[in-house]
Amino acid sequence: MTNLLYAEINIVGAVLLLLLLNNMNKSGSRDIPTDQKIFNACLLMNILIFLFDTGMWLTDGNPYPMLRTVNYVMTTLYYISNPLICFLWLLYTDYKIYESRSGLLKRARFYAIPVVVNSVLSLASPFTEWLFIIDKGNHYMRGPLFPVMALASLIYLAVSFVISLVDVHRNSWAENERVYMHLVIFPIGVIVASIIQIMFFGISIIWVTTMLALASIYINIQNGEISTDHLTGLYNRRRLKQHINRKIKLNNENNLLFAIMLDLDDFKCINDQLGHLMGDDALVKMASILRQARKGSDDFIARIGGDEFLIVGERVDPIEINQLIEKINSIALTYNQNHQLKYTLMPSMGYSVFAKGDTLDSFLAAADKEMYRNKQERKLKRSEYNYIDELSEYV
């Protein structure tokens, strides 16, 4: 009876998480932020664990030979998955704090070691009985090396908890309370549930606790959409400020923290002559061009108002910043040539590099000043070209 009850709870939990996962990705956008991709993986892994756990409960103690095989398969997958979901949580925490895809990929190689060790032991356990035992009556029991799996899972949660606390100390709780609340509390809840389940064999509360924590984070993510520009899907000014403040505090002195300010030339004419719907279309297309230009980097893109966009990132050399500007211009030029638009996408850009003594305002003001200078130069060149054309016609 208890086995059936736990199986029903697991199925309900899996269905609820599946609904959350579907709702998170209902937009169908291919440009999913890295943190959302990792969170999606956490949801999916929790769903799979519910299913594996259900298989274990329904087959445990059933003497049929085929069900004994199913029990072995479900238990092996369950043991592999336990540290894996905790590993994914550590990746999520790492990215939320450092906001660096390249840094995460470097650290992930070391993070993965306990997962790999546990996976090898799990796959060997049906033959060695290291982590778990399925007796002749098809009853599941913990093996002598069970603490290895439990410890691997708890280590991931503990590390994510510690790096969250370190960041709270560095940036203060008030700086990003909504994110910290979940980064700190999630591992505590799961650790407590894990300890209780380890101490009292036969109860199953870890994954229900995990489901409730992930559902809470899902609600937090949905509320966080106030940090996103509804038209372009890019971040807005509010989120931009949080990001730059964090980057200033975490900035590596070997890298240049830069901001590229950008707006569209003659955007007012597009709105006035073609209508605001066409103006919105131009903004969406420009956002797509910027996403394409930043592929493979950790650059942060925001729409800060009207036709103004801002890109924030880190590079080793100013040449690389100029190369990014040239890349944006090149992609925009190619887009204009390949699409029969009623308008032309022509971005003016200027950048600044954060220097010692700068504030957020001075940092952005410098980029804005350079953008305005670039815009004036472009206007002057267009005026000169028009004058030469008119002169040649007169002659």
C-alpha positions as CSV (number, residue, x, y, z in Angstrom):
1,M,0.0,0.0,0.0
2,T,2.8,2.4,0.9
3,N,4.6,1.6,-2.3
4,L,1.5,2.5,-4.4
5,L,1.1,5.7,-2.4
6,Y,4.6,6.8,-3.1
7,A,4.2,5.9,-6.8
8,E,1.1,8.0,-7.0
9,I,2.8,11.0,-5.4
10,N,5.7,10.6,-7.9
11,I,3.4,10.5,-10.9
12,V,1.6,13.7,-9.7
13,G,4.9,15.4,-9.1
14,A,6.2,14.4,-12.6
15,V,3.0,15.7,-14.3
16,L,3.2,19.0,-12.4
17,L,6.9,19.5,-13.4
18,L,6.1,18.6,-17.0
19,L,3.5,21.3,-17.1
20,L,6.0,23.8,-15.7
21,L,8.6,22.7,-18.2
22,N,6.1,23.1,-21.1
23,N,5.0,26.5,-19.9
24,M,8.5,27.8,-19.6
25,N,9.3,26.9,-23.2
26,K,5.9,27.7,-24.8
27,S,7.4,30.7,-26.7
28,G,9.3,28.3,-29.0
29,S,12.2,30.7,-29.1
30,R,15.6,29.2,-30.0
31,D,17.5,31.9,-28.2
32,I,17.0,30.5,-24.7
33,P,19.2,32.0,-22.0
34,T,21.9,29.7,-20.5
35,D,20.4,29.8,-17.0
36,Q,17.0,28.8,-18.3
37,K,18.5,25.9,-20.3
38,I,20.2,24.6,-17.1
39,F,17.0,25.1,-15.1
40,N,15.0,23.2,-17.8
41,A,17.5,20.4,-17.4
42,C,16.9,20.4,-13.6
43,L,13.1,20.1,-14.2
44,L,13.6,17.3,-16.7
45,M,16.0,15.4,-14.4
46,N,13.5,15.7,-11.5
47,I,10.8,14.3,-13.8
48,L,13.0,11.4,-14.7
49,I,13.9,10.7,-11.1
50,F,10.2,10.6,-10.2
51,L,9.7,8.0,-13.0
52,F,12.7,5.9,-11.9
53,D,11.6,6.1,-8.3
54,T,8.1,5.0,-9.3
55,G,9.5,2.0,-11.2
56,M,11.4,1.0,-8.0
57,W,8.4,1.3,-5.8
58,L,6.1,-0.7,-8.1
59,T,8.6,-3.5,-8.8
60,D,10.1,-3.8,-5.3
61,G,9.2,-7.2,-3.7
62,N,7.5,-8.5,-6.9
63,P,9.0,-11.9,-7.6
64,Y,8.4,-12.0,-11.3
65,P,11.9,-12.4,-13.1
66,M,11.1,-9.7,-15.7
67,L,10.2,-7.2,-13.0
68,R,13.4,-8.0,-11.2
69,T,15.2,-6.8,-14.4
70,V,13.1,-3.7,-14.5
71,N,14.0,-3.0,-10.8
72,Y,17.7,-3.3,-11.6
73,V,17.3,-0.9,-14.5
74,M,15.2,1.7,-12.6
75,T,17.5,1.5,-9.5
76,T,20.7,1.9,-11.6
77,L,19.2,5.0,-13.4
78,Y,17.9,6.4,-10.1
79,Y,21.4,6.1,-8.6
80,I,23.0,7.8,-11.6
81,S,20.4,10.6,-11.5
82,N,20.7,11.5,-7.8
83,P,24.1,13.4,-8.0
84,L,23.4,14.4,-11.6
85,I,20.5,16.7,-10.6
86,C,22.6,18.2,-7.8
87,F,25.4,18.7,-10.4
88,L,23.0,20.6,-12.6
89,W,21.9,22.7,-9.7
90,L,25.6,23.7,-9.0
91,L,25.9,24.7,-12.7
92,Y,22.7,26.8,-12.4
93,T,24.1,28.5,-9.2
94,D,27.5,29.1,-10.8
95,Y,26.0,30.8,-13.9
96,K,23.5,32.9,-11.9
97,I,26.4,34.2,-9.8
98,Y,29.2,34.6,-12.3
99,E,27.1,35.0,-15.5
100,S,29.9,33.6,-17.6
101,R,29.4,30.7,-20.0
102,S,33.0,30.3,-20.7
103,G,33.9,30.3,-17.0
104,L,31.2,27.7,-16.3
105,L,32.5,25.4,-19.1
106,K,36.0,25.5,-17.5
107,R,34.7,24.7,-14.0
108,A,32.2,22.1,-15.2
109,R,35.0,19.7,-16.0
110,F,36.0,19.6,-12.4
111,Y,32.4,19.7,-11.1
112,A,31.6,16.6,-13.2
113,I,34.2,14.3,-11.4
114,P,31.8,13.1,-8.6
115,V,29.1,12.5,-11.2
116,V,31.4,10.3,-13.4
117,V,32.7,8.3,-10.4
118,N,29.1,7.7,-9.2
119,S,27.9,6.7,-12.6
120,V,30.6,4.1,-13.0
121,L,29.8,2.7,-9.5
122,S,26.1,2.7,-10.4
123,L,26.5,0.8,-13.6
124,A,28.7,-1.7,-11.9
125,S,26.4,-2.2,-8.9
126,P,24.0,-4.8,-10.5
127,F,27.1,-7.1,-10.7
128,T,29.1,-6.0,-7.7
129,E,26.4,-4.8,-5.3
130,W,28.6,-1.8,-4.4
131,L,25.9,0.9,-4.2
132,F,22.7,-1.1,-4.0
133,I,21.5,-4.7,-3.7
134,I,18.4,-6.4,-5.3
135,D,17.9,-9.7,-3.4
136,K,16.4,-12.9,-4.7
137,G,12.9,-11.7,-3.6
138,N,13.4,-8.5,-5.7
139,H,13.7,-6.3,-2.6
140,Y,15.9,-3.2,-2.8
141,M,18.6,-2.6,-0.2
142,R,21.5,-0.1,0.1
143,G,24.9,-1.4,-0.7
144,P,28.1,-0.9,1.4
145,L,29.2,2.0,-0.8
146,F,25.8,3.8,-0.7
147,P,27.4,6.7,1.3
148,V,29.5,7.5,-1.9
149,M,26.4,8.3,-3.9
150,A,24.9,10.3,-1.0
151,L,28.1,12.2,-0.3
152,A,28.5,13.1,-4.0
153,S,25.0,14.6,-4.0
154,L,25.5,16.5,-0.8
155,I,28.9,17.9,-1.9
156,Y,27.3,19.5,-4.9
157,L,24.6,21.1,-2.8
158,A,27.1,22.2,-0.2
159,V,29.4,23.8,-2.8
160,S,26.4,25.7,-4.4
161,F,25.4,26.9,-0.9
162,V,28.9,28.1,-0.1
163,I,29.5,30.0,-3.3
164,S,26.0,31.6,-2.9
165,L,27.0,32.8,0.6
166,V,30.3,34.1,-0.6
167,D,28.5,36.2,-3.3
168,V,26.0,37.4,-0.7
169,H,29.0,38.6,1.4
170,R,30.6,40.3,-1.6
171,N,27.5,42.0,-3.0
172,S,25.1,42.1,0.0
173,W,21.7,40.3,0.2
174,A,19.8,43.4,-0.8
175,E,21.7,43.7,-4.1
176,N,19.8,40.7,-5.6
177,E,17.5,39.3,-2.8
178,R,15.1,37.6,-5.2
179,V,17.8,35.4,-6.7
180,Y,19.7,34.8,-3.4
181,M,16.6,33.6,-1.7
182,H,16.4,30.5,-3.9
183,L,20.1,29.9,-4.4
184,V,20.6,29.8,-0.6
185,I,17.4,28.1,0.5
186,F,17.2,25.4,-2.2
187,P,20.2,23.4,-1.1
188,I,19.3,23.8,2.6
189,G,15.9,22.2,2.0
190,V,17.2,19.4,-0.1
191,I,20.1,18.7,2.3
192,V,17.7,18.4,5.2
193,A,15.3,16.2,3.3
194,S,18.3,14.0,2.2
195,I,19.6,13.6,5.7
196,I,16.1,12.6,7.0
197,Q,15.7,10.0,4.1
198,I,19.2,8.6,4.7
199,M,18.5,8.2,8.4
200,F,15.1,6.6,8.0
201,F,15.2,4.0,5.3
202,G,11.9,3.4,3.5
203,I,10.6,7.0,3.3
204,S,10.8,9.1,0.2
205,I,10.7,12.9,0.6
206,I,13.8,14.2,-1.2
207,W,12.3,14.6,-4.7
208,V,9.0,16.1,-3.5
209,T,11.1,18.7,-1.6
210,T,13.1,19.3,-4.8
211,M,9.9,19.6,-6.8
212,L,8.5,22.2,-4.4
213,A,11.8,24.2,-4.5
214,L,12.0,24.1,-8.3
215,A,8.3,25.2,-8.5
216,S,9.1,28.1,-6.3
217,I,12.1,29.1,-8.5
218,Y,9.8,28.8,-11.6
219,I,7.4,31.3,-10.0
220,N,10.4,33.5,-9.3
221,I,11.5,33.2,-13.0
222,Q,8.1,34.1,-14.2
223,N,8.0,37.2,-12.0
224,G,11.5,38.0,-13.3
225,E,10.0,38.6,-16.7
226,I,9.6,42.2,-15.5
227,S,13.3,42.4,-16.3
228,T,12.7,41.6,-19.9
229,D,11.7,43.9,-22.7
230,H,8.4,42.5,-24.0
231,L,9.0,43.5,-27.6
232,T,12.5,42.2,-28.4
233,G,12.9,39.6,-25.6
234,L,16.2,41.3,-24.6
235,Y,16.9,42.4,-21.1
236,N,15.7,45.9,-20.0
237,R,17.3,48.8,-18.2
238,R,16.4,47.4,-14.8
239,R,18.2,44.1,-15.4
240,L,21.1,45.9,-17.1
241,K,21.9,47.9,-14.0
242,Q,22.0,44.7,-11.9
243,H,24.3,43.0,-14.4
244,I,26.7,45.9,-14.7
245,N,27.0,46.4,-11.0
246,R,27.8,42.7,-10.6
247,K,30.3,42.7,-13.4
248,I,32.1,45.7,-12.0
249,K,32.6,43.8,-8.7
250,L,33.6,40.6,-10.4
251,N,35.7,42.1,-13.2
252,N,39.0,40.5,-13.8
253,E,41.8,43.1,-14.2
254,N,43.2,41.1,-17.1
255,N,40.0,41.8,-19.1
256,L,38.4,45.0,-20.3
257,L,34.8,45.5,-19.2
258,F,33.2,47.4,-22.1
259,A,29.8,48.8,-23.0
260,I,28.7,49.4,-26.6
261,M,25.9,51.9,-27.0
262,L,23.8,51.5,-30.2
263,D,20.8,53.1,-31.8
264,L,19.3,53.0,-35.3
265,D,19.9,55.9,-37.7
266,D,16.7,57.6,-39.0
267,F,14.5,55.5,-36.7
268,K,12.1,58.4,-36.3
269,C,11.6,58.5,-40.0
270,I,10.6,54.8,-40.0
271,N,8.0,55.5,-37.3
272,D,6.7,58.7,-38.9
273,Q,6.7,57.5,-42.6
274,L,6.0,53.8,-42.2
275,G,4.1,53.6,-38.9
276,H,5.0,52.3,-35.4
277,L,4.3,48.7,-36.3
278,M,7.1,48.9,-38.9
279,G,9.3,50.6,-36.3
280,D,8.6,47.8,-33.9
281,D,9.6,45.3,-36.6
282,A,12.9,47.1,-37.1
283,L,13.7,46.9,-33.4
284,V,12.9,43.1,-33.4
285,K,15.2,42.6,-36.4
286,M,18.0,44.6,-34.8
287,A,17.7,42.6,-31.6
288,S,18.1,39.4,-33.8
289,I,21.2,40.8,-35.4
290,L,22.7,41.6,-32.0
291,R,22.0,38.1,-30.8
292,Q,23.7,36.7,-33.9
293,A,26.7,38.9,-33.4
294,R,27.3,37.9,-29.8
295,K,27.0,34.1,-30.4
296,G,29.8,32.2,-28.6
297,S,30.3,34.9,-26.0
298,D,28.9,36.0,-22.6
299,D,28.0,39.4,-23.9
300,F,24.9,40.9,-22.3
301,I,22.4,42.7,-24.5
302,A,19.6,45.0,-23.3
303,R,17.2,47.4,-24.9
304,I,17.3,50.5,-22.7
305,G,14.6,52.5,-24.4
306,G,13.3,53.5,-27.8
307,D,15.8,52.4,-30.4
308,E,18.7,52.3,-28.0
309,F,20.5,49.1,-27.2
310,L,23.5,48.3,-25.0
311,I,26.0,45.4,-25.1
312,V,28.1,44.7,-22.1
313,G,31.0,42.2,-22.1
314,E,34.6,41.6,-21.5
315,R,37.5,41.4,-23.9
316,V,41.3,41.1,-23.6
317,D,42.1,43.9,-26.1
318,P,40.3,46.9,-27.6
319,I,40.8,45.4,-31.0
320,E,38.3,42.7,-30.1
321,I,35.7,45.3,-29.1
322,N,36.1,47.0,-32.5
323,Q,35.9,43.6,-34.2
324,L,32.5,43.1,-32.5
325,I,31.3,46.5,-33.7
326,E,32.5,45.6,-37.3
327,K,30.7,42.3,-37.0
328,I,27.4,44.0,-36.1
329,N,27.8,46.4,-39.0
330,S,28.6,43.5,-41.4
331,I,25.6,41.4,-40.3
332,A,23.3,44.4,-40.6
333,L,24.6,45.2,-44.1
334,T,24.2,41.6,-45.2
335,Y,20.7,41.6,-43.7
336,N,19.7,44.7,-45.6
337,Q,21.1,43.2,-48.9
338,N,19.3,39.9,-48.5
339,H,15.9,41.2,-47.3
340,Q,13.6,43.5,-49.2
341,L,12.8,45.8,-46.4
342,K,11.0,49.2,-46.6
343,Y,13.7,50.6,-44.4
344,T,17.4,50.3,-43.9
345,L,18.9,49.0,-40.6
346,M,21.9,51.3,-40.0
347,P,23.2,51.3,-36.4
348,S,25.4,54.0,-34.9
349,M,27.7,52.7,-32.2
350,G,30.2,53.8,-29.7
351,Y,31.9,52.1,-26.8
352,S,33.6,52.8,-23.5
353,V,35.9,50.7,-21.3
354,F,35.4,50.7,-17.5
355,A,38.3,52.4,-15.8
356,K,39.2,52.8,-12.1
357,G,37.2,55.6,-10.6
358,D,34.3,55.1,-13.0
359,T,30.7,54.9,-11.8
360,L,27.9,53.2,-13.6
361,D,26.6,56.5,-14.9
362,S,30.0,57.7,-16.1
363,F,30.7,54.3,-17.7
364,L,27.4,54.5,-19.8
365,A,27.7,58.2,-20.4
366,A,31.1,57.7,-22.1
367,A,29.6,55.0,-24.4
368,D,26.7,57.3,-25.2
369,K,29.0,60.1,-26.1
370,E,31.0,57.9,-28.5
371,M,27.9,56.7,-30.1
372,Y,26.7,60.3,-30.6
373,R,30.0,61.2,-32.2
374,N,29.8,58.2,-34.5
375,K,26.3,59.2,-35.5
376,Q,27.4,62.8,-36.3
377,E,30.3,61.4,-38.4
378,R,27.9,59.2,-40.4
379,K,25.5,62.1,-41.0
380,L,28.3,64.3,-42.2
381,K,29.5,61.6,-44.6
382,R,26.0,61.0,-46.0
383,S,25.7,64.8,-46.5
384,E,29.0,64.9,-48.3
385,Y,27.9,62.0,-50.6
386,N,24.6,63.7,-51.3
387,Y,26.4,67.0,-52.2
388,I,28.8,65.2,-54.6
389,D,25.9,63.4,-56.3
390,E,24.0,66.6,-56.7
391,L,27.1,68.4,-58.1
392,S,27.8,65.6,-60.6
393,E,24.2,65.8,-61.8
394,Y,24.5,69.6,-62.3
395,V,27.7,69.3,-64.2
